[in-house]
């Protein structure tokens, strides 16, 4: 696991290549195996491989989501807010599990924050994504994870650059 954490980097450029359906099935399993508070499982995952829909979703934010249009897959991580008071945490845990599983399967990924972000000066990113996907207003959207075979290589962050001073040992 530590080797995965060392290797994980945000990948924003992908090869123009579809993702093997067996790999997608493994990602789906990883998503629903994610732990949640009290086993409530408030999250929902929308796996999007449709290129025109990925293109639409790539415009979810004013900036920082355009690379989704080049991904082989986008996973919208959302939740039924009324089911759990810690849906944000549960969604966040599942998102990083998706990213680490993707890396272990040879994929690159990047988190695209949606909650508390804006699509335009008058419209939230959540509203935009809900409309594009036909989701009810009660469904909250935490993020979108872009996934694909990397078209860029990034070196691990050197150990000397890690912020160990932020760890307190008592």
TAPE-V749056 format. One line per field, one symbol per residue. ss: DSSP state (A for helix, B for strand, O for the rest). phi: phi as a letter, one per 40 degrees, with the letter a starting at -180 (. if undefined). psi: psi as a letter, one per 40 degrees, with the letter a starting at -180 (. if undefined). Layout:
# TAPE-V749056
ss=???
phi=???
psi=???
This chain:
# TAPE-V749056
ss=OAAAAAAOOBOOOBOOOOOOAAAAAAAAAAAAOOOOAAAOOOBBBBBBOOAAAAAAAOOOOOOOOAAAAAOOBBBBBBBBAAAOOOAAAAAAAAAAAAAAAAAAOOOBBBBBBOOOOBBBOOBBAAAAAAAAAOOOOOBBBBBBBBBBOBOOOOOOOOAAAOOAAAOOOO
phi=.cccccccbcbbbbccaccddccccccccddccccbcfgcfccbbbcbbcccccccccbcbcagbcccccccabbcbbacdccacbcccccccccccccccdccbgbbaacbcbdgbbcadbacccdccdcdcgccccccbcabbcbiccbabbcdccdcccccccbbbb
psi=dddddddhihhehiighihhdddddddddddeehiihefdfeiihhhhehdddddddefdidieededdeidihhhhiihdedhefdddddddddddddddddeeeiiihhhhdhfihdidehiddddddddefiidehihdihhiiihheihhiihideeigdeehhh.
